[in-house]
Amino acid sequence: MKAGLIVWIPFLLAVTGCATTKQVTDLETRVGALENKVTTVEQKQVAIESENSKIEEDSQAVSVGVSVHKPPADSLTKKDIQQALKNAGYYTGSIDGKFGKNTRKAIRAFQRANGLAVDGIAGMKTRELMVNYLTQ
């Protein structure tokens, strides 16, 4: 009887296989499937990051083209006029809201450069052109 078992046990193991070998093979298969899923997720992540980067670049390009609201010419204060003249490169004094000889000289130079009547007074036509220099 013992001799018969000794023959049959190796035969049965060979036919059915070792349970540990099957478990290892099954585990390897599962690990391979998980690795494939991780690779797919990582590829999707890279694609999403690339798309987000592209959207951010497009957003910056759009924001550059957005115009800034300009105040009406008739609402410009004396400080606004000095700031516009300074931005345009005609006034070098401080922005104090006081119209002295330097401010009037800058207004005349601005008017001359823009083909306006040169009188040193910031009238409506002069102010309408100055508004463009407030947003710079």
SULWOUR-V924842 format. One record per residue. N is the residue number from 1. RES is the residue in one small letter. OMEGA is omega in degrees with one decimal (NA if undefined). NEAR is the number of other ideal C-beta (glycine too) atoms within 12 Angstrom. Layout:
# SULWOUR-V924842
N;RES;OMEGA;NEAR
N;RES;OMEGA;NEAR
This chain:
# SULWOUR-V924842
1;m;179.5;7
2;k;-179.6;8
3;a;179.1;8
4;g;178.4;9
5;l;-180.0;11
6;i;179.1;11
7;v;-175.4;13
8;w;-177.0;15
9;i;177.8;14
10;p;178.9;12
11;f;179.4;12
12;l;178.3;14
13;l;179.7;15
14;a;-177.4;12
15;v;-175.9;10
16;t;-178.7;13
17;g;179.6;14
18;c;-179.3;14
19;a;179.8;12
20;t;179.2;11
21;t;178.7;14
22;k;180.0;14
23;q;178.8;13
24;v;179.2;14
25;t;178.6;15
26;d;178.8;15
27;l;177.9;14
28;e;178.8;14
29;t;179.2;14
30;r;178.3;14
31;v;178.4;14
32;g;178.9;14
33;a;177.9;14
34;l;177.7;14
35;e;177.3;14
36;n;178.5;14
37;k;178.8;14
38;v;178.1;14
39;t;179.2;14
40;t;179.4;14
41;v;179.5;14
42;e;178.4;14
43;q;177.1;14
44;k;178.6;14
45;q;178.7;14
46;v;179.3;14
47;a;179.2;14
48;i;179.1;14
49;e;177.4;14
50;s;178.7;14
51;e;177.7;14
52;n;178.1;14
53;s;179.3;14
54;k;178.8;14
55;i;179.4;14
56;e;177.8;14
57;e;178.3;14
58;d;179.8;14
59;s;178.8;14
60;q;178.9;13
61;a;179.4;12
62;v;-176.8;12
63;s;177.4;12
64;v;-177.7;11
65;g;-178.9;10
66;v;-179.6;11
67;s;179.0;10
68;v;179.8;14
69;h;179.3;9
70;k;178.5;20
71;p;176.2;21
72;p;-177.2;15
73;a;-176.8;23
74;d;179.1;16
75;s;-179.0;16
76;l;175.5;28
77;t;177.6;22
78;k;177.3;23
79;k;176.9;21
80;d;-179.6;27
81;i;178.0;40
82;q;179.8;33
83;q;179.1;28
84;a;178.5;36
85;l;178.6;39
86;k;179.6;26
87;n;-179.6;22
88;a;176.6;27
89;g;-178.3;14
90;y;-175.3;31
91;y;-178.8;33
92;t;-178.2;16
93;g;179.0;22
94;s;178.9;14
95;i;-175.9;23
96;d;179.5;17
97;g;179.3;16
98;k;-179.3;16
99;f;175.1;23
100;g;-177.1;17
101;k;179.2;13
102;n;178.9;22
103;t;-179.7;31
104;r;177.2;26
105;k;179.1;20
106;a;178.2;33
107;i;179.5;37
108;r;179.4;24
109;a;177.9;22
110;f;-179.8;38
111;q;-179.4;28
112;r;-177.5;17
113;a;-176.7;19
114;n;175.1;23
115;g;178.9;11
116;l;173.9;23
117;a;-175.6;17
118;v;179.4;19
119;d;178.6;15
120;g;178.8;25
121;i;-179.4;19
122;a;177.2;34
123;g;-174.4;21
124;m;-179.4;17
125;k;178.1;21
126;t;179.9;36
127;r;179.9;31
128;e;176.8;25
129;l;-179.2;27
130;m;-178.6;42
131;v;179.9;28
132;n;-177.1;21
133;y;179.3;31
134;l;-175.9;29
135;t;-177.9;17
136;q;NA;15
